[in-house]
Every structure is written in C-alpha cells, then in structure tokens.
Amino acid sequence: LTPDEVEDIAFYMDGMNATILWTAVQTGMRFGELSGLHWSRVNFDLRTIDLSEQYDQKARVIKAYPKDKDMRTVPMPADLVAMLRRYKNNTEHNRQRNCGIEHLYGRCSGDLVFRGTRLAAISSKEWGRGIWHKCRTMADVDHARPHDLRHTYASWLLQQGVSIPELALMMGHSKWEVTQKYAHLSSGSMDSVRDALSRHRRTAGRTADPSFTAL
C-alpha cells in the first residue's frame, strides 16, 4: 500500500481503528502482537515498542516469546508517538488494571493498548472482515489484507534504503538469509528506521490526525 492508500482507508475509521492501522503499518507488527500489546511495552520517552509477547487467538491466552527468539524492540516515528499519546489520553477513562487475559508465563503488566467488542482482545478475523473490509472498500483500495500492512512496512523501509539486516531485525525474521551477527541495532540505526518512515509518509503530503469521537 502507498501512504495515500493508507491515509484514504484511515479517513473512514474511528480513532481506535485508525490508530491500529497506523501502528501496524509503522511498526510491522504481526496481528497477534498488536492484539497482545500492553501499554507497559510502549516507551514514549525512547520512542520504542518492546515486543516480547503476543495474543494467541485460538487459545485466547497471552504467550511470551522464548528468550532471544522473536523478541525485539521497534522504533516509532514521531507522528506515531503523537498519535498513540492522543489515543492513550482519550481512552484513559476506559483503562483497566490488567488485561484480564491469561498469561502463560509471568504476570500481566497492565491493560492492553487495543480492545475489541466487550473489552476482548481484537481478532484479526473480526477486524479484517469488519472495519478493515468496510473502510478499504469505501476507500476503493483493492485486494489488501490486514497482513499486508506488515508487508507495507517492509516495502516502505526498503524503498527508503533501510538494509536487509536492519529490516530482518525489525520484522523478527529469524530465517531470512541473514546471520545472527546482524541481530544488533544501534540507537543510530533505530533513528534511520524512524527517518525512513517519516520520509515515506511525507510523500503523501498529509499527516494523519484521526478523530476520536467514536471512542
């Protein structure tokens, strides 16, 4: 998807779903990682998100990633930081003490960032067949699945010159043709990913500012 296509789809969404959309496309998270994302993993000061667990939609539990496997930290560009801050402020009144979902390992660290109907974790199938399909159709964007937001993230970074080793780490791809010696990113490389996302967004000539009236 192009930045314009993402903007067009987001235009028809309420604040939470537009935030889900932009978080997905600017972090490359798998949907299970989005569903299981806790606010405690979002570091606004460092502009990063720690991905160490995901929601298993079949078992309906939070699974922690095994040590050194898939666990990663992804950087957030400035516009996503601002969007998530606004979203957090606007949903403060709905905040729960914990997520209410069984954790197979460890304790719950607080509430989820996103919740579906009846405060449940968001479902990729429900979201994809519901709000995503409706808004994508209204925006006249063909043949795009929720998982294509992850592919879009990879495409944008590659187009802006981010290296394959850096991208492999951001995506959590342990089986790419990249050895473990590339598994470390400096803070400078984190900045290069943020800059690449910001540059690509600017090609659309617009900045997302979703309405939160439907929250």
N, C-alpha and C positions, 0 to 999 in steps of 0.2 A: 504494500500500500504506500501511496505517496503521502506527504504531510497534508496536502489538500484533501485527500480522501478521508484521512483520519479526522481532520477538522470537520468535514461535512457530516460524518457519522456522529461525532460528538455533539454537533449542533442540535440533534434531535433527542439527546439524552438528558436526564436529570443529573444533578450534581454528583451523586454517588457513582452512577454508571459511567459518566464521563471521566471521573477520576479513576475508576477501574481501567477504562480504556487507555488513558494516557499513562497510567502506572505500568500496564502491560507492555505498551509499545516503547516506553523509555527505560525499561529495566530488563526486558527479555525474560521475565519470569514465566515459569510453567503455571498453568491454571491452578494446580494443586498448591503451589507456593503462594499465589495470590489469595486463595481461599483460606489458607492457614496462616497468613501473615498477621502477626501481633504488633501492636503499637510499640512494644518494647524493642522490637527489631529495627525500628525506623529511627535513625540518628540524624536529627535536623542540623545539629552543630557540625558534624563531619560530612553531611550531605551523602549519607550512605544507607543502604539497607542490608542487614545481615540475613542471609538465607540459610537457615540451619534445620528447617522442618517444613513439612507440607501436610495438607489435609488429604487423607485417603477417602475418596468419595464413596467407595464401595463398603469399606469397613466403618466409615464415619468416625474416624479417630485421627488424632494428630500424630504423625510419625516423625521422629527425629532422624536426620541423615546420619549414617555411620560416620565415625570420626575420619576426617580427611577425604571423604567421598561425597562429592556434590556440594558440600558446604562451601559457601562463597560469600563475598561481600560485593555488592554492585553499587556504583556511584549514581547519584541523582543530579540531573541538570537543574539549574536554578529555577526554571519555570515549574518543574515537577515538585520541588521543595515547597514553593509558594502555594501550589495547588493543594498539596497534602496538608499544609498548615491550615489553610482556609477550611478544608474539609474537616479536619480534626476539631477546629474551633466551632464549626457549625453543627457538629454531632456530639458535642460534649454532654448534652442533656440525656443522650441515649447510651452513654458509656456504661459498660458492665464491669464488675470487679474482676471477672475472669471470663474466658471464652465459653465455659460450660461444656466443652467437648473433651472427651477422654484423651489424655496424653499417654502414649505407650511408654515413654521414657521422660523422667523429670516432671517438674511441676509447671502448671500454666503460669505464664509471666504477665497475664493481664488480658485485656479484651482484644478481639480481632479488629483489624482495620476495616474490613468489609463484611457485611452480613446480608443474607438473603431474606426471604419471607419468614416471618415468625422468628426472627433473630437467628435463623440457621446459617451455617456456612454457605457461601454461594456455590452453586453447582454449575459446572461447565455446560452440562446438557441443558439445564433450565435457562441459563443465561444466553447460551448460543441460540436456542430455539425461540427465546422470548425477545428480550430487549435488543440483543445484538442483531437478530434477523430483521426485526421491525425497523430499526434505525438504519441498518445497512441498506435495506430495500428503499426506504424513504430518501436516502442519500444517493440512490442509483449507483451503488457500488456492487459489482457482480462477484459471485463465487469466492467470497472471503470467509474463512472460518475463524473462530476465536484463536485457534492455534497459529493462524497466520500473523497474528500480532507479534508473536515471538520471532517468526521469520522476518517480519518487517524490521524489527530491532536489529537483527543481524545484517540485513541488507543496507540499512541506513549507515551503520558503522563502517561496513566495508566500503561503501561509496565515498565516505569521508576519510578513508585512508587508515583506519584502525587495523592493526596487523591481525593475522590469523591466530597467533598465540594469545594475544590480548582478548580477542573475541571468544576463543575457546574457553578461557577462564571465566569471562563474564557470563557465558551461556551454561557453564557447568558441564561441558562436553569432555568427558574423560577419555573417550575413544576416538577423538579426532587424531589426525596424523601429526600430533604434537606431543613431545615427550614431557615428562614431569618437570624437567628443568625450566620449563616456561611457566610453571604454576605460580610464580610470584610476580605480583604487580606492585610497582612503587606508587607512592601518592601522586607523582607526576603523571604516571600512566592513567590513574583514575581521572585526573584532570583532562587528559587527552580524550577520554571517552565522553566526559561531560561536554567538552567543547565540540566534539563531533556531533553529538545530539543537538546541541544548540544551533550549530551552523546549519544542520539539515532542516530543523524546524523553521529557521529564518527564510528558507527558500519559498515557504508558503506565504510569507508576508503577513502572517497573523499570529496572535498569541491566544492560546486557549484561556477562557475565563468562564467556565460553566456556571449556570445558575444553580443555586442551592435551594430554590423554592420548593422542590419536590421532596426534600429530605424529611 
